[in-house]
Amino acid sequence: MHPILQALLASVLALVAALPAAAQAPAKKLIRIHTAGPADLGVRKAAPEREAESLAAVKKLGMKVVDIDVGPLQKAAVTAQDDLAKDFGAEALLAQIRKQ
C-alpha cells in the first residue's frame, strides 16, 4: 500500500476510534465570556493612529481619499442606539460604552 494512503487510513481509523469516547462525553458546553483586557484596550487606543498611518500610506501611493464629516451620522445614530438599547434592556451597557 502507498505510504500516503496508509497514513490516511491510520488517521481515519484513529478518528473513528475516538468517536465513541467523544459521544460519551457530557453534553455540557463551556461558555467563555471575553472581557476587554489590557491588550484589547491598547489595540483600541492605537486604532486611530494606525488608521491615520494607513490613510497617509494610501494617499502617498496616489489614492484619492475623501474625508467626510461623520458628526451628522453619529448624531443620527444616537436615536437608533437608544431605541435598540431599550428594546434589548441594555440601557446601562450603552451608557457604559458612551462613557469610554
C-alpha positions as CSV (number, residue, x, y, z in Angstrom):
1,M,0.0,0.0,0.0
2,H,1.2,3.5,-0.8
3,P,2.6,5.3,2.3
4,I,0.3,8.3,1.9
5,L,-2.8,6.0,1.7
6,Q,-1.5,4.1,4.7
7,A,-1.1,7.3,6.7
8,L,-4.6,8.5,5.7
9,L,-6.1,5.2,6.6
10,A,-4.4,5.2,10.0
11,S,-5.7,8.8,10.6
12,V,-9.3,7.8,9.7
13,L,-9.1,4.7,11.9
14,A,-7.8,6.9,14.8
15,L,-10.7,9.3,14.3
16,V,-13.3,6.6,14.2
17,A,-11.8,5.0,17.4
18,A,-12.1,8.4,19.1
19,L,-15.7,9.0,18.2
20,P,-17.3,6.7,20.8
21,A,-15.3,8.4,23.6
22,A,-16.5,11.8,22.3
23,A,-20.0,10.6,22.1
24,Q,-19.9,9.5,25.8
25,A,-18.7,13.0,26.9
26,P,-21.2,15.1,28.8
27,A,-23.4,17.3,26.7
28,K,-22.5,20.4,28.7
29,K,-20.7,23.1,26.9
30,L,-18.4,25.7,28.4
31,I,-19.2,29.3,27.6
32,R,-16.3,31.7,27.8
33,I,-17.2,35.4,28.3
34,H,-14.5,37.6,26.9
35,T,-13.9,40.9,28.6
36,A,-11.5,43.6,27.4
37,G,-8.1,43.2,29.0
38,P,-5.1,45.5,28.8
39,A,-4.1,44.2,25.4
40,D,-7.5,44.9,24.0
41,L,-7.5,48.4,25.4
42,G,-4.1,49.0,23.9
43,V,-5.4,48.0,20.5
44,R,-8.4,50.3,20.8
45,K,-6.2,53.2,21.8
46,A,-3.8,52.6,18.9
47,A,-6.6,52.2,16.3
48,P,-6.8,56.0,15.4
49,E,-3.0,56.2,15.0
50,R,-2.9,53.1,12.8
51,E,-5.8,54.4,10.7
52,A,-4.0,57.7,10.2
53,E,-0.9,55.9,9.1
54,S,-2.8,53.7,6.7
55,L,-4.6,56.7,5.1
56,A,-1.3,58.5,4.8
57,A,0.3,55.5,3.1
58,V,-2.5,55.1,0.5
59,K,-2.6,58.8,-0.2
60,K,1.2,58.7,-0.8
61,L,0.5,55.9,-3.3
62,G,-1.8,58.2,-5.2
63,M,-5.2,57.1,-4.0
64,K,-7.8,59.8,-3.7
65,V,-9.2,59.9,-0.1
66,V,-12.3,62.0,0.6
67,D,-12.6,63.0,4.3
68,I,-16.2,63.3,5.4
69,D,-17.7,64.8,8.5
70,V,-19.2,61.8,10.4
71,G,-20.7,64.1,13.0
72,P,-24.2,64.2,11.5
73,L,-24.2,60.4,11.0
74,Q,-23.2,59.8,14.6
75,K,-25.8,62.2,15.8
76,A,-28.5,60.4,13.8
77,A,-27.3,57.1,15.1
78,V,-27.9,58.1,18.8
79,T,-31.7,57.7,18.5
80,A,-31.4,54.3,16.8
81,Q,-28.9,53.2,19.5
82,D,-31.2,54.4,22.3
83,D,-34.2,52.5,20.7
84,L,-32.2,49.3,20.3
85,A,-30.8,49.5,23.9
86,K,-34.4,50.0,25.2
87,D,-35.7,47.0,23.2
88,F,-32.9,44.7,24.5
89,G,-32.8,46.1,28.0
90,A,-29.2,47.3,27.5
91,E,-29.5,50.9,28.5
92,A,-26.9,50.6,31.3
93,L,-24.5,48.9,28.8
94,L,-25.0,51.7,26.3
95,A,-24.3,54.3,28.9
96,Q,-21.1,52.5,29.9
97,I,-20.0,52.4,26.3
98,R,-20.7,56.0,25.8
99,K,-18.6,56.9,28.8
100,Q,-15.5,55.5,27.1
